Amino acid sequence: MDFRLNEKQLELQAKVRKFAQERLLPTVVERDNKGEYPTELYKEMGAMGLIGLPYPKEFGGQGEDYLSYAIAIEEISKVDASLGISYSVSTSLYGGSVMNSNATDAQKKEFLPDVLQGKAWGSFGLTEPNAGSDAGGCVTTATKDGDGYVLNGLKCFNTNGPLADYSAVFALTEPELKAKGLACFVVKKGTPGFSVGRIEDKMGIRQAQVSELIFDNCRVPESAMIAPTGQGFKLAMKALDGGRIGVAAQGLGIAEGAFDTAVEYMKTREQFGKPIFKNQYLAFKMAELKMEIEAAKLMLYKAATDKDTGAPYGESAAMAKYLCTNAAMHVTTECVQFMGGNGYMKGYHVERMMRDAKITQIYEGTNEIQQLIISGGIFR
Ligand code: CAA
């Protein structure tokens, strides 16, 4: 076992860390306040080659490994978790759906390069008002009509929804088969009958754009189908296995961002005539948080390595998602407390990180769903 990152991964980590400090940090509080999506900064990430990191060059990717991609999300999310999830959804959920599907090379060349180069956004349309944790309960339909399909239904909580040029949409071609009747289609922005519904007003990840997607007699060609009837649910699950590594990396980044902020604060903030870290109570608490972060990080890097080496990774991704996102919630809550009144104020960053952390325990499968997946593996 090698616990060290290789030289290329270290270089990438340094490059993304510098970008996050120089380009994201100066404006992140203001962008969070306004709930404004930073289109240009995302495009800069695209130009740096980040969005397509783990996918083949022939489809617009960089041909690197998934661990490198996890490291990049971690570094972005240390500073800006909204961009972290927007990035992860384009890459793992949309990109992962197309890459793992039955799409031909011609379809991949049509649907991937713009997203993987950060010139366009991808989204993932699985969740519906009555199909959240029970993802197989979707009722959106795709009815065969001549040489295409007509989609009807509503998807919700769709990250990147209002931005997405391409959406992977799971719909029933054979509704009587329930989850086994699901197929997957790529629907392009501007397709008649396809529109963005309510845009959500959220507690955290305020800049991320999350919305409903509405399909009202939306006609797509046969070539939009990337997974045939019966393969849609499995494709969604596979994309989510990869997506959970992205969310784990986001959670880890949030935890580390808050931890690093608290460390600096504790070194300079003086009370009772000494820097507050000299209180052993606080120093020991920080030691505990450090261990929690390191353990979560090892699990995340293992899950990414499992994926990179062709080992099964669904359960390790679930474990990484559970540990990293719980660490995000715990570490950020503690850091707000350790930083006292200042910690509660916007300019000190940790309150935003605490708000951003909460959703990581919920989306791409609640942490209770991760426990279901992990316990399923134990007792299979
Ligand atoms: N990979 C491949 N196939 C899989 C799989 C996986 N990871 N998991 C299950 N399958 C297959 C099973 O083998 C089974 O196949 P057969 O029918 O051939 O036997 C089939 O799928 C059904 O499996 P289950 O019976 O286990 O399915 P289930 O209905 O019990 O559901 C679940 C399992 C794990 C609870 C699943 O529904 C789930 O993951 N729920 C959470 C959904 C989720 O994460 N939603 C987030 C959406 S995205 C989002 O958050 C928004 C965003 O934009 C960020």
Boltz pocket constraint, residues with backbone or C-beta under 6 A from the ligand:
constraints:
  - pocket:
      binder: B
      contacts: [[A, 89], [A, 124], [A, 126], [A, 127], [A, 132], [A, 133], [A, 134], [A, 135], [A, 136], [A, 156], [A, 157], [A, 158], [A, 159], [A, 160], [A, 179], [A, 233], [A, 234], [A, 235], [A, 237], [A, 238], [A, 240], [A, 241], [A, 314], [A, 362], [A, 363], [A, 364], [A, 365], [A, 366], [A, 369], [A, 372], [A, 373]]
      max_distance: 6.0
